[in-house]
Amino acid sequence: MAKTADILVTGGTILKLDEKDSKIENGAIVVNQDTIVAMGRKDDILPMYQGRVTIDVPDSIIMPGLVNAHTHAAMTCFRGIADDMELMEWLNDYIFPSEARYVDPELVYWGSTLACAEMIKSGTTTFSDMYIFEEETAQAAKQAGMRCLLGEVLFDFPSPSFKTPAEGLACTERLLKKWADDALINIMVEPHSLYTCSTELLKASKALADHYHAPLATHFLENKAEVKQLWEKLGQRASTFLRDIGILDECFIAFHGVMMDDEDIRLFADHGCKVVHNPESNMKLASGIASITRMLEHGIVVGLGTDGCASNNNLDMFEEMDTAAKLEKSARLDPTVMSARTVTRMATCNGAATLGLDSLVGSLEVGKKADLCIIDMNKPHLTPLYNEYSHLVYAVNGADVDTVLINGKIVMLNRKMTTIDEEEAMSRVREIALRVRRGFSS
């Protein structure tokens, strides 16, 4: 007699993204509550299970949900606000002043809600976030049904949500305590960067992270100007400074790492540190090209992220995959580096490993959480199909994602959101943008 499960996903080709890169054609996935309980060929699974809900998707690819390993979700409200300038001018003359003047809990909540809608609709099921008023981002993600790892951004100077570094650390600790046992919301400690944080704040951040067994993440070596600035500030290379104050370990995540050289890479590899690559943001700000191939050769786990909408200007991880592959090939003058398979793993299982969530998500395996996206392959630009990984990186875009499950819950079905009112989110962000625009013109 067939067992009853909550959801059956049937038909299509399953890409498991496990250690063997297993593939099941005409497959089926069985979901009970939040977990994958069985998987195999459709003809083998259907006699064994019946679903309360069955999603039959022939002519599709069923794969793990994408992991956006670095973004600033609420910055959807600042999409396109300041383009075509280098990093420090962009930050100091536009982003930091705009945040000081306009960012409040309402902006963060609705900006994050809009970001969740954009990410779900392009196949992302997990995101890592650094911003202000992160309690609001946590609430938006929870209501959207998204999985995330987030933290309040910490500075030496006041932010819109705290006046002193001590208050920022206390805010982070409140988040760590409040969301400790949540199924979807995970918290990390996030000093903004070495150039905006004192040694004392970095050490205190590390102590807090260690106390709660949480990751610590920061922006790191984004461009040449930062390298020079940090050398003048620290009197040594940034990576050895972090080593000397005890921050480099397997729980440390560096965002960007554009200017990491061979010595930096060796230090990171020796200490088990992780890196998140953000190629489109790095290109747009002309920050440079990170040595991702060298990092991978040294065994560093590298995830992929979009960065925020003020420097990308979208959250489409399929676009990010395409850019990551082509940029690396062009920079190294080698078409064999950053293969489609490598980049797909960066956006799924390796992204999950970067965030310390790989025991839960990142691959489709029995016992893992049911986070998956279904891509409709019955489209002119996806025909014919010879290699699934090639299509995912070089042909698919976010609009091809048809259905998304997170933690066993259907959050989008046939392109229709089930957890977010898209029209309300867009309307609220448009209202916020009007206030910002009036401020710039005054």
RATA-V398761 format. One record per backbone hydrogen bond with DSSP energy under -0.5 kcal/mol. CO is the residue of the C=O (numbers start at 0). NH is the residue of the N-H. E is the energy in kcal/mol with one decimal. If there is no record, write none. Layout:
# RATA-V398761
co:CO nh:NH e:E
co:CO nh:NH e:E
This chain:
# RATA-V398761
co:2 nh:49 e:-2.9
co:4 nh:51 e:-2.6
co:5 nh:52 e:-1.3
co:6 nh:30 e:-2.9
co:7 nh:9 e:-0.6
co:7 nh:54 e:-3.4
co:8 nh:28 e:-2.6
co:9 nh:56 e:-3.5
co:11 nh:13 e:-0.5
co:11 nh:26 e:-2.3
co:12 nh:14 e:-0.6
co:12 nh:61 e:-2.9
co:13 nh:15 e:-0.7
co:13 nh:23 e:-2.2
co:14 nh:63 e:-0.6
co:15 nh:363 e:-2.6
co:17 nh:20 e:-1.5
co:21 nh:15 e:-2.3
co:21 nh:16 e:-0.5
co:23 nh:13 e:-3.1
co:23 nh:26 e:-0.6
co:25 nh:41 e:-3.2
co:26 nh:10 e:-2.1
co:27 nh:39 e:-2.0
co:28 nh:8 e:-2.5
co:28 nh:30 e:-0.5
co:29 nh:36 e:-2.7
co:29 nh:37 e:-1.1
co:30 nh:5 e:-0.7
co:30 nh:6 e:-2.3
co:31 nh:34 e:-2.3
co:33 nh:369 e:-2.5
co:34 nh:31 e:-2.4
co:34 nh:36 e:-0.6
co:35 nh:366 e:-3.0
co:37 nh:29 e:-2.9
co:39 nh:27 e:-2.4
co:40 nh:43 e:-1.1
co:40 nh:44 e:-2.2
co:41 nh:45 e:-2.5
co:44 nh:47 e:-1.5
co:44 nh:48 e:-1.8
co:47 nh:2 e:-3.0
co:49 nh:4 e:-2.8
co:52 nh:7 e:-2.6
co:53 nh:55 e:-0.7
co:54 nh:9 e:-2.6
co:54 nh:56 e:-0.6
co:58 nh:376 e:-2.2
co:58 nh:377 e:-0.5
co:59 nh:12 e:-2.7
co:60 nh:62 e:-0.6
co:60 nh:374 e:-2.8
co:61 nh:14 e:-2.7
co:62 nh:372 e:-2.6
co:65 nh:67 e:-0.6
co:65 nh:124 e:-2.4
co:65 nh:125 e:-1.7
co:66 nh:68 e:-1.1
co:67 nh:127 e:-2.5
co:69 nh:306 e:-2.9
co:70 nh:129 e:-1.6
co:71 nh:74 e:-2.0
co:71 nh:308 e:-0.5
co:72 nh:75 e:-1.6
co:73 nh:76 e:-1.9
co:74 nh:77 e:-1.4
co:75 nh:78 e:-1.4
co:77 nh:80 e:-2.2
co:85 nh:89 e:-2.7
co:86 nh:90 e:-2.9
co:87 nh:91 e:-2.9
co:88 nh:92 e:-2.3
co:88 nh:93 e:-0.5
co:89 nh:93 e:-0.9
co:89 nh:94 e:-2.6
co:90 nh:95 e:-3.0
co:93 nh:97 e:-2.2
co:94 nh:98 e:-2.8
co:95 nh:99 e:-2.5
co:96 nh:100 e:-1.8
co:97 nh:101 e:-2.7
co:97 nh:102 e:-0.5
co:98 nh:102 e:-1.6
co:103 nh:107 e:-2.3
co:104 nh:108 e:-2.7
co:105 nh:109 e:-2.4
co:106 nh:110 e:-2.7
co:107 nh:111 e:-2.3
co:108 nh:112 e:-2.3
co:109 nh:113 e:-2.5
co:110 nh:114 e:-1.9
co:111 nh:115 e:-2.5
co:112 nh:116 e:-2.1
co:113 nh:117 e:-2.5
co:114 nh:118 e:-2.8
co:115 nh:119 e:-2.8
co:116 nh:120 e:-2.4
co:117 nh:121 e:-0.6
co:118 nh:121 e:-1.0
co:118 nh:123 e:-2.7
co:119 nh:122 e:-1.9
co:122 nh:65 e:-2.7
co:124 nh:146 e:-2.1
co:125 nh:67 e:-2.7
co:126 nh:148 e:-2.1
co:127 nh:70 e:-1.4
co:128 nh:150 e:-1.5
co:130 nh:152 e:-2.6
co:132 nh:135 e:-1.6
co:132 nh:136 e:-0.9
co:133 nh:137 e:-2.6
co:134 nh:138 e:-2.1
co:135 nh:139 e:-2.4
co:136 nh:140 e:-2.8
co:137 nh:141 e:-2.5
co:138 nh:142 e:-2.3
co:139 nh:143 e:-2.0
co:140 nh:144 e:-1.0
co:140 nh:145 e:-2.5
co:141 nh:144 e:-0.6
co:146 nh:126 e:-1.8
co:147 nh:185 e:-2.1
co:148 nh:128 e:-2.3
co:149 nh:187 e:-2.3
co:150 nh:130 e:-1.4
co:151 nh:189 e:-0.6
co:153 nh:191 e:-2.7
co:158 nh:161 e:-0.7
co:161 nh:158 e:-2.5
co:163 nh:167 e:-1.9
co:164 nh:168 e:-2.5
co:165 nh:169 e:-2.2
co:166 nh:170 e:-2.3
co:167 nh:171 e:-2.2
co:168 nh:172 e:-2.4
co:169 nh:173 e:-2.2
co:170 nh:174 e:-2.0
co:171 nh:175 e:-2.5
co:172 nh:176 e:-2.2
co:173 nh:177 e:-2.9
co:174 nh:178 e:-2.4
co:176 nh:179 e:-0.9
co:178 nh:181 e:-1.5
co:183 nh:147 e:-2.4
co:183 nh:185 e:-0.6
co:185 nh:149 e:-2.6
co:188 nh:216 e:-2.3
co:189 nh:153 e:-2.0
co:191 nh:218 e:-2.3
co:192 nh:196 e:-0.6
co:195 nh:155 e:-2.2
co:197 nh:201 e:-2.3
co:198 nh:202 e:-2.5
co:199 nh:203 e:-2.4
co:200 nh:204 e:-2.4
co:201 nh:205 e:-2.2
co:202 nh:206 e:-2.4
co:203 nh:207 e:-2.2
co:204 nh:208 e:-2.5
co:205 nh:209 e:-2.8
co:206 nh:210 e:-2.1
co:207 nh:211 e:-1.7
co:208 nh:213 e:-2.8
co:209 nh:212 e:-1.0
co:214 nh:188 e:-2.5
co:215 nh:252 e:-2.5
co:217 nh:254 e:-2.7
co:218 nh:193 e:-0.5
co:219 nh:256 e:-2.0
co:220 nh:258 e:-2.4
co:222 nh:226 e:-1.6
co:223 nh:227 e:-2.2
co:224 nh:228 e:-2.5
co:225 nh:229 e:-2.8
co:226 nh:230 e:-2.0
co:227 nh:231 e:-2.1
co:228 nh:232 e:-1.8
co:229 nh:233 e:-3.3
co:230 nh:234 e:-2.3
co:236 nh:240 e:-1.9
co:237 nh:241 e:-2.3
co:238 nh:242 e:-2.1
co:239 nh:243 e:-2.7
co:240 nh:244 e:-1.7
co:241 nh:246 e:-2.6
co:241 nh:247 e:-0.8
co:242 nh:245 e:-1.5
co:246 nh:248 e:-0.6
co:248 nh:251 e:-1.9
co:250 nh:215 e:-2.4
co:251 nh:273 e:-2.7
co:252 nh:217 e:-1.8
co:252 nh:254 e:-0.5
co:253 nh:275 e:-2.5
co:254 nh:219 e:-2.3
co:254 nh:256 e:-1.3
co:256 nh:259 e:-1.4
co:260 nh:264 e:-2.7
co:261 nh:265 e:-2.4
co:262 nh:266 e:-2.2
co:263 nh:267 e:-2.5
co:264 nh:268 e:-2.7
co:265 nh:269 e:-2.7
co:266 nh:270 e:-1.6
co:267 nh:271 e:-0.7
co:267 nh:272 e:-2.0
co:268 nh:271 e:-0.8
co:272 nh:300 e:-0.5
co:273 nh:253 e:-2.3
co:274 nh:276 e:-0.5
co:274 nh:302 e:-2.5
co:275 nh:255 e:-2.5
co:276 nh:304 e:-2.6
co:277 nh:281 e:-2.4
co:278 nh:282 e:-2.4
co:279 nh:283 e:-2.5
co:280 nh:284 e:-2.2
co:281 nh:286 e:-2.7
co:281 nh:287 e:-0.7
co:282 nh:285 e:-1.3
co:284 nh:86 e:-0.6
co:287 nh:289 e:-0.5
co:289 nh:291 e:-1.9
co:290 nh:294 e:-2.0
co:291 nh:295 e:-2.8
co:292 nh:296 e:-2.3
co:293 nh:297 e:-1.5
co:294 nh:299 e:-2.3
co:295 nh:298 e:-1.5
co:299 nh:301 e:-0.5
co:300 nh:274 e:-1.9
co:302 nh:276 e:-2.6
co:303 nh:68 e:-2.6
co:307 nh:310 e:-1.6
co:308 nh:79 e:-0.7
co:314 nh:316 e:-0.8
co:315 nh:319 e:-1.6
co:316 nh:320 e:-2.2
co:317 nh:321 e:-2.0
co:318 nh:322 e:-2.5
co:319 nh:323 e:-2.7
co:320 nh:324 e:-2.1
co:321 nh:325 e:-2.2
co:322 nh:326 e:-2.9
co:323 nh:327 e:-1.6
co:324 nh:328 e:-1.8
co:325 nh:329 e:-2.3
co:326 nh:330 e:-2.8
co:327 nh:331 e:-2.2
co:328 nh:332 e:-0.9
co:328 nh:333 e:-1.6
co:333 nh:336 e:-1.1
co:338 nh:342 e:-2.4
co:339 nh:343 e:-2.2
co:340 nh:344 e:-2.0
co:341 nh:345 e:-1.8
co:342 nh:346 e:-1.6
co:344 nh:347 e:-1.0
co:344 nh:349 e:-2.8
co:344 nh:350 e:-0.9
co:345 nh:303 e:-0.8
co:346 nh:66 e:-2.9
co:347 nh:351 e:-2.4
co:348 nh:352 e:-2.0
co:349 nh:353 e:-2.3
co:350 nh:354 e:-1.5
co:351 nh:356 e:-3.0
co:351 nh:357 e:-0.6
co:352 nh:355 e:-1.0
co:356 nh:359 e:-1.8
co:356 nh:360 e:-2.3
co:359 nh:368 e:-2.2
co:362 nh:364 e:-0.9
co:364 nh:367 e:-2.2
co:367 nh:35 e:-2.7
co:368 nh:370 e:-2.0
co:369 nh:371 e:-0.6
co:369 nh:407 e:-2.2
co:370 nh:64 e:-1.5
co:371 nh:404 e:-2.8
co:372 nh:62 e:-2.4
co:373 nh:375 e:-0.5
co:373 nh:401 e:-3.1
co:373 nh:402 e:-1.3
co:374 nh:60 e:-1.9
co:374 nh:376 e:-0.7
co:376 nh:378 e:-1.9
co:378 nh:381 e:-1.5
co:379 nh:382 e:-1.4
co:383 nh:385 e:-0.5
co:386 nh:390 e:-2.0
co:387 nh:391 e:-2.5
co:388 nh:392 e:-1.9
co:389 nh:393 e:-2.9
co:390 nh:394 e:-2.1
co:390 nh:395 e:-3.2
co:396 nh:399 e:-2.3
co:397 nh:400 e:-1.7
co:399 nh:375 e:-2.2
co:401 nh:414 e:-2.9
co:402 nh:373 e:-2.8
co:403 nh:410 e:-2.1
co:403 nh:411 e:-1.6
co:404 nh:371 e:-2.0
co:405 nh:408 e:-1.8
co:408 nh:405 e:-2.5
co:408 nh:410 e:-0.8
co:410 nh:417 e:-2.4
co:410 nh:418 e:-0.7
co:411 nh:403 e:-2.4
co:412 nh:415 e:-1.7
co:414 nh:416 e:-0.6
co:415 nh:412 e:-2.3
co:419 nh:421 e:-1.2
co:420 nh:424 e:-2.2
co:421 nh:425 e:-2.8
co:422 nh:426 e:-2.3
co:423 nh:427 e:-2.7
co:424 nh:428 e:-2.1
co:425 nh:429 e:-2.3
co:426 nh:430 e:-1.9
co:427 nh:431 e:-2.0
co:428 nh:432 e:-2.6
co:429 nh:433 e:-1.6
co:430 nh:434 e:-1.3
co:431 nh:435 e:-2.0
co:432 nh:436 e:-2.9
co:433 nh:437 e:-2.4
co:434 nh:438 e:-1.9
co:435 nh:439 e:-1.8
co:436 nh:440 e:-1.6
co:437 nh:441 e:-0.9
